Amino acid sequence: MLIDVHSHYMPKALARALEQRAGTPRILEREGKMLIEYGERSIAPLTPVFFEPGLILEQMDRAAIDHAVLSVSIPGVDWLEPEHAEEVAEAANEETAAIVARYPDRFSGLATVPLQAPERAVQVLRHAVALGMRGAMIYSNVAGAPLDEPSRRIFFDTASSLDVAILLHPTYPLCAPSMMAGGMIEMTGFLFDTTTAALRLVFDGLFERHPDFKFIVPHAGSLIPYFVGRIDHFGRMQRPGSTGAISGPASDHIRRLYVDTVCEWAPAMSLCCDFFGVDRVMHGTDHPFWPMALGRRLLDQVDLSPEDRAKIEHGNAARLFHIQLPARKGD
């Protein structure tokens, strides 16, 4: 059994909204091809697999993926006016719920929410969960604003009370102006943005308020696992202040994060298993931006017991997202 916790698609309602935008982020046509432009020097082809569940299923079958948790591709609705963003988010979540209802054994869904208007985001999340969504995906900044603004705490409070997972995902990064060389926006800028977004939420006391919060930082925890020692060092040397007002070492809070396997680097995956623990690592693909087969191929390169590999491939995701696994023959 293989579950993919990091698979994207583009709801038609969001595509229509982005096609109407004059500035970035937007969808445009160039030389007969549909493109999505996230910001300066960041653009990607918008192929049919973004829109068609049947095409996603074909790729899942080729990669031997049994179930995928679908999330709304960046940029979400964060750049729209609040009322319009709420309408588009509701329509997108209805579309996701319809896909899940059509293929309940193959898909679960995560909502998109208008975090630029936290009270609206709360209502959208509640409605989405009532539709069967397993949580929401949010982005590393909210149209350029940080996630840890105090007004947004109500959203995280609500997610905790509903006991649903929140997946963090990079969007056009705040550091983009310094990342214009080569492909550094996607290569490094995305990871810088998720790293700082996640740490700001940790230092703001997310796990102080909600110790069991289900918060997922993709791409193997972004950059966080590789400098946890430095984080704790400055927490000791410059306290109070450098790591907020949280109690105990920051690493104790950071270990409560969940991560996926999207990294294509076995040493990084081994570090994640050592630091976070195998129970907090889940298989992911970052479809359609990365080939689906890379996830399983990576696990083949990591020294895992059969029991630990089963946790990463499906057990942890089934527990976190409340996915009902099919009974095995003979059970």
C-alpha positions in Angstrom: 0.0 0.0 0.0 1.4 3.4 -1.0 -0.1 6.7 -0.1 1.0 10.0 -1.6 0.4 12.9 0.8 1.8 15.6 -1.5 -0.1 15.7 -4.8 -1.6 18.8 -6.4 -4.2 19.7 -8.9 -5.8 23.0 -10.2 -9.5 23.4 -9.5 -11.3 25.0 -12.4 -12.7 27.8 -10.3 -9.2 28.9 -9.2 -8.0 28.6 -12.8 -10.7 30.9 -14.0 -9.9 33.5 -11.3 -6.2 33.4 -12.1 -6.9 33.8 -15.9 -8.7 37.1 -15.1 -5.7 38.6 -13.3 -3.5 41.1 -15.1 -0.6 40.8 -12.7 1.1 37.9 -11.1 0.2 35.3 -10.0 -1.8 34.6 -13.1 -2.6 32.1 -15.8 -1.8 33.1 -19.3 -1.4 31.6 -22.8 1.8 32.0 -24.7 2.5 30.4 -28.1 -0.5 28.2 -27.8 0.6 26.9 -24.3 -1.1 27.5 -21.0 1.3 28.8 -18.3 1.0 29.7 -14.7 3.2 32.6 -13.7 3.8 32.8 -9.9 6.0 35.9 -10.0 9.0 37.3 -11.8 11.3 34.5 -13.1 8.9 31.8 -11.8 6.7 30.2 -14.4 5.5 26.7 -15.1 3.5 24.9 -17.9 -0.1 24.2 -17.0 -0.6 20.8 -18.6 -3.9 18.8 -18.7 -2.8 16.6 -15.7 -3.3 19.7 -13.5 -7.0 19.5 -14.2 -8.1 15.9 -15.0 -8.3 13.3 -12.2 -8.3 10.5 -14.7 -4.9 11.6 -15.9 -3.6 11.7 -12.3 -4.9 8.2 -11.7 -3.1 7.0 -14.8 0.2 8.3 -13.4 -0.6 6.9 -10.0 -1.2 3.5 -11.5 2.1 3.6 -13.3 3.9 4.6 -10.1 2.0 1.9 -8.1 0.4 4.6 -5.8 -2.8 3.4 -4.3 -4.1 6.6 -2.7 -3.3 10.3 -3.0 -4.1 13.3 -0.7 -5.0 16.0 -3.2 -4.2 19.6 -2.5 -4.8 22.8 -4.4 -1.7 23.9 -6.3 -0.1 27.3 -5.6 -0.9 30.1 -5.4 -4.3 29.3 -4.0 -6.7 32.1 -3.4 -4.4 34.3 -1.2 -4.0 37.1 -3.9 -7.7 37.6 -4.4 -10.0 40.1 -2.7 -11.4 38.5 0.5 -15.0 38.1 -0.7 -13.9 36.7 -4.1 -11.3 34.5 -2.4 -13.9 33.0 -0.2 -16.2 32.3 -3.1 -13.4 30.7 -5.2 -12.1 28.7 -2.2 -15.6 27.3 -1.6 -16.0 26.3 -5.2 -12.5 24.8 -5.3 -13.3 22.7 -2.2 -16.6 21.6 -3.6 -14.7 20.4 -6.7 -12.2 18.5 -4.6 -15.0 16.9 -2.6 -16.6 15.8 -5.8 -13.4 14.2 -7.0 -13.0 12.4 -3.7 -16.7 11.2 -3.9 -16.1 9.9 -7.4 -12.9 8.0 -6.4 -13.1 7.5 -2.6 -10.6 4.6 -2.6 -8.0 6.6 -4.6 -8.3 10.2 -3.3 -8.6 12.2 -0.1 -8.7 16.0 -0.2 -7.2 19.1 1.5 -9.1 22.4 1.4 -7.8 25.8 0.3 -8.6 28.7 2.5 -8.5 32.6 2.2 -5.9 33.3 5.0 -5.8 37.0 4.0 -9.2 37.0 5.8 -8.8 34.7 8.9 -12.4 34.8 9.9 -13.5 33.8 6.4 -10.7 31.1 6.4 -12.2 29.6 9.6 -15.6 29.3 8.0 -14.3 27.9 4.8 -12.3 25.3 6.7 -15.3 24.3 8.8 -17.4 23.8 5.7 -14.6 21.9 3.9 -14.2 19.5 6.8 -18.0 19.0 6.8 -17.6 18.0 3.2 -15.1 15.4 4.1 -11.8 17.3 3.6 -9.0 16.0 5.8 -7.6 19.4 6.6 -6.1 22.2 4.4 -3.0 23.2 2.6 -1.7 26.7 3.3 1.2 28.6 1.7 4.5 29.9 3.1 3.3 33.5 2.9 -0.1 35.1 2.5 0.4 37.3 -0.6 3.6 38.5 0.9 2.5 38.7 4.5 3.7 36.3 7.3 1.6 33.4 8.6 2.3 34.2 12.2 0.4 37.5 12.3 -1.7 37.3 15.5 -5.0 37.7 13.6 -4.3 34.3 11.9 -4.1 32.4 15.2 -7.8 31.8 15.0 -7.3 29.6 12.0 -4.8 27.4 13.7 -6.9 27.3 16.8 -9.8 26.1 14.7 -7.8 23.4 12.8 -6.6 22.1 16.2 -10.2 21.9 17.5 -11.2 20.1 14.4 -8.2 17.7 14.7 -7.3 18.1 11.1 -3.9 18.3 9.4 -2.4 21.4 7.9 0.1 21.1 5.1 2.5 24.0 4.6 3.7 24.5 1.0 6.0 27.0 -0.6 4.7 29.8 -2.7 6.4 32.6 -4.5 9.0 33.4 -1.9 9.7 36.7 -0.1 13.4 36.3 -0.9 12.7 36.1 -4.6 14.6 39.3 -5.5 17.9 37.7 -4.3 17.1 34.4 -6.1 16.9 35.6 -9.7 20.0 33.6 -10.9 19.4 30.3 -12.6 16.5 28.4 -11.1 17.2 29.4 -7.6 13.6 30.6 -6.8 12.3 27.0 -7.0 15.6 25.4 -6.0 16.3 27.4 -2.8 13.9 30.2 -2.5 10.9 27.9 -2.0 12.7 26.1 0.8 13.9 29.3 2.5 10.3 30.5 2.6 8.8 27.3 4.1 11.7 27.2 6.6 11.1 30.7 7.9 7.3 30.3 7.8 7.4 27.1 9.8 10.0 28.4 12.3 8.0 31.6 12.9 4.9 29.6 13.7 7.0 27.4 16.1 8.5 30.5 17.8 5.1 32.1 18.0 4.1 29.2 20.2 2.0 27.0 17.9 2.9 23.8 19.8 2.7 25.6 23.2 -1.0 26.3 22.4 -1.6 23.0 20.6 0.9 20.3 21.5 -0.7 17.7 19.2 -1.1 20.0 16.2 -0.9 18.1 12.9 1.5 20.4 10.9 3.3 19.1 7.9 6.4 20.7 6.4 7.1 19.1 3.0 10.3 18.6 1.1 11.8 16.6 3.9 11.2 19.3 6.4 12.6 22.0 4.1 16.0 23.2 5.5 15.0 22.8 9.2 16.6 19.5 10.1 20.0 20.6 9.0 20.6 23.4 11.4 18.5 22.5 14.5 21.7 22.6 16.5 22.2 26.2 15.5 18.6 27.1 16.4 19.0 25.6 19.9 22.4 27.3 20.3 21.0 30.8 19.7 18.0 29.9 21.8 20.3 29.3 24.7 22.6 32.2 24.1 20.1 35.0 23.3 17.1 34.0 25.4 14.7 35.5 25.6 14.0 36.7 22.1 15.7 34.6 19.4 13.2 31.7 19.6 10.3 33.6 20.9 8.7 32.8 24.3 8.4 29.0 23.9 9.4 26.8 26.8 12.3 24.4 26.5 14.6 24.0 23.5 13.2 24.8 20.1 14.2 21.4 18.9 11.6 19.8 21.2 8.9 21.8 19.4 10.3 21.3 15.9 10.3 17.5 16.5 6.5 17.7 16.5 6.4 18.6 12.8 5.5 16.0 10.2 7.5 15.8 7.0 7.3 14.1 3.6 9.9 12.3 1.4 10.1 14.9 -1.4 13.8 15.5 -1.7 15.5 12.9 -3.9 18.5 12.6 -1.5 18.8 9.5 0.7 21.1 11.1 3.3 18.5 13.8 3.8 15.8 11.2 4.2 17.9 9.3 6.7 18.4 12.5 8.8 14.6 13.1 8.8 14.0 9.6 10.1 16.6 10.1 12.8 15.5 13.6 13.9 11.7 13.5 13.6 11.3 9.8 14.0 9.9 7.4 11.5 6.4 7.9 12.8 6.4 11.5 11.5 7.7 10.8 7.9 5.3 10.2 5.0 5.7 9.3 1.4 5.1 12.2 -1.0 5.6 13.0 -4.7 5.0 16.7 -5.3 3.0 15.7 -8.4 2.8 17.2 -11.0 6.0 19.1 -10.5 8.1 15.9 -9.8 7.8 12.5 -11.3 5.7 10.2 -9.1 8.1 7.3 -9.3 10.8 9.2 -7.4 9.2 8.7 -4.0 9.4 4.9 -4.0 12.8 5.0 -5.6 14.1 7.1 -2.8 12.9 4.8 -0.1 14.7 1.9 -1.9 18.0 3.8 -1.1 17.3 4.3 2.6 18.1 1.7 5.2 14.7 0.9 6.7 13.2 -2.1 8.4 10.1 -3.5 6.7 8.0 -2.1 9.6 9.4 1.4 9.3 9.1 1.4 5.6 5.4 0.4 5.9 4.9 3.4 8.3 6.4 5.8 5.8 4.6 4.3 2.8 1.1 4.2 4.2 0.7 3.8 8.0 1.6 7.3 9.1 -0.6 8.9 6.5 -3.5 6.7 7.2 -3.3 7.6 10.8 -2.8 11.4 10.3 -5.5 11.8 7.6 -7.9 9.1 8.8 -7.6 7.2 5.6 -9.4 3.8 5.7 -7.0 1.2 4.3 -8.5 -1.7 2.4 -8.5 -5.0 4.2 -5.8 -7.4 3.3 -6.7 -10.8 1.8 -7.2 -13.2 4.6 -8.1 -10.6 7.2 
